[in-house]
């Protein structure tokens, strides 16, 4: 049954471990949204490798961010998801969502497949090396073979089939198990040079990255290519085009293939296409590293070099400025606003840094919920419109606030995490130019370190504030102590004299604390001191300075205009004794000294004088009881 609607939402799940190939994918899909105004594509990308360690697993958490039931269809760049468990999880969430799905490059359960024939392409490359260049002894560097992703196996099968069909003796064929990385090629080259193995006629590599690593290492060891050995790769990366000699490789138009994948998915969503496999074309780029001569013109190489050089110059200036700003950030709000202002380095018009609510509001990890390894139920985002409020709290399930989702037709979501716990995610409305040069992962690593730096800075400040508070406050009553008198009491005294011209200092001593402690115990005595602190706070002006001077003695500094303050305190104590239901009565002796701006008596002289007055009153009470 055909369906039509105003806006179709498509999710793309991918892993950015081969930066250039994924970047080409993004351009194809972004172009699709520009050509189809009724389509929104949300990309969920991460930098997970195939190591399966805790950090990698935290990267793959991005696949749990979207609720695929809120999308009309999903595309999975399955050949980029090299971790077996991650692919199994993707198959599971697609099945639960029950929406049309297309896989690119590698078959997934329940998905249509857009692919180009890896075995056929590798067969054609290997046959070219054998027939056109006379190779009879061949060494093959494989991709990953044991993670259920068939690309590595398919390319090896194509290589082996070409060797068999062209009657290459088995003893002349060597296969070295590798993992797609440049370092694999480097290591193979070093081993050949170190052990002084005889060179084969050709090294056939399952991708360009290994081929380039191998070629550079052998050249450093004095091996001439292709004079002494032929080398070829697979994928036609920019680095293959710029290598010297230019690498022989296999080209597939990834941008066009992914545009086509979106088109197939839309046909499935509308009910115009059933699930099936769609093959895609490839092209051999036979160039200098195998002895062919269709190398790019020097002018094109110069242009690419010039473009990259100019980009890098601008990029590092932007990165240095962002680094300076980020590490000057005083708190989480400041940091997130700095990120929003530095959108240019990400190559997009808008960047949306979204932080888990618990991370934003609590810097102490021990206070975080158990779900701290994953995304919170709510996210905090700087208001992109610059209006009040400064920050927006929205449900994580919405991905971004509704007003933003309505105006953005192409978004890329990247996870933010430090070690194994989640910070949140960043959404870009464009393609990071640095991706093609393998730089945007470093930007995100940089952001994650900056977030953690600010979190720890704020946590340290909170701890310092707590210690500082303990330093100037009495632990039992919460009132100021003698250190608080030095830091805040003197200033308050001076401010009152300057503002009002008059100040009063009260010295208070509880009359019967020894009796309370002896009769009821020190816990009850402590309660009596706490009650006293509360009564004094309730009787004074809002900003009055109140301190526990020591033991059962208290000092108050308040406006001299609050003339009935002593009477208020006495009344509060009487009411407390009648209504509080304590097993004791609180009594007090109180001495008051006033000072004015003209006199400006030192604060300690005032306290001493008030203490003396209080002591005289206390002695009279004792005399009266005899």
Secondary structure by P-SEA (a helix, b strand, c coil): ccccccbbbbbbbbbccaaaaaaaaaaaaaaaaaacccbbbbbbbccccccccaaaaaaaccccccccccccbbbbcccccccaaaaaaaaaaaaaacccccccccccccbbbbbccaaaaaaaaaaaaaacccccbbbbbbcccccccaaaaaaaaaaaaaaaaaccccccbbbbbbcccaaaaaaaaaaaaaaccccccbbbbccaaaaaaaaaaaaaacccccccbbbbbcccccccccccccccccccaaaaaaaaaaaaaaaaaaccccbbbbbbbbbbbccccccccccccaaaaaaaaaaaaaaaaaaaaaaaaaaaaaaacccaaaaaaaaaaacccccccbbbbbbccccccccccccccccccccccbbbbcccccccccbbbbbccccccaaaaaaccbbbbbbbbcccccccbbbbcccccccccccaaaaaaaaaaaaaaaaaaaaaaaaaaaaaaaaacccccccccaaaaaccaaaaaaaaaaaccbbbbbbbbbccaaaaaacccaaaaaaaaaaaaaaaaaacccbbbbbcccccbbbbbccccccaaaaaaaaaaaaaaacccccbbbbbbbbbbbbcccccccaaaaaaaaaaaaaaaaaaaaaaac
